[in-house]
Amino acid sequence: MKLAAILAIAMLSSACAQAEEADPNRLDWLTGCWQSVGNGAREVWSESEDGYYFGYSIVLKDGHAVFFEQMRVDPAPLPIFNAYPNGEGPFPFPATEITEQSVTFANPAHDFPQKIKYWRDGDMLKAVISRIDDSSPGSFNFTRCSGQ
């Protein structure tokens, strides 16, 4: 019994150390106001609040909102993207891959999308949503909103 308790404490300590090692600001390249090239979508992401990022996405057509989504990224050794499309959710998408300028989130149990990838390409923010096998992709190319 003592051995099990010691192992449990060691595993918990290791998990806490890994969480502390994760840079809470590692997605700062995502922050700001981003306007899509060509389809009326806009995403706005807050600066890190101790590893939490808050955002929203809106798609306008003929001056009217046809889609709205709130988003939150929770910190962890690997972040978790939480989507609230049209006020429903959250639908969690744990990160499956993260680099200095990209992050991929996935939830194979979600209907669509099942995979969300963001990355920076110079001054552009790019995103792709797709099924878990990368089929049915939807691509977004964003530039900074005017005045930023």
Secondary structure, 3 states (H helix, E strand, C coil): CHHHHHHHHHHHHHHHHHHHHCCCCCCHHHCEEEEECCCCEEEEECCCECCEEEEEEEEEECCEEEEEEEEEEECCCCCEEEEEECCCCCEEEEEEEECCCEEEEECCCCCCCCEEEEEEECCEEEEEEECCCCCCCEEEEEEECCCC
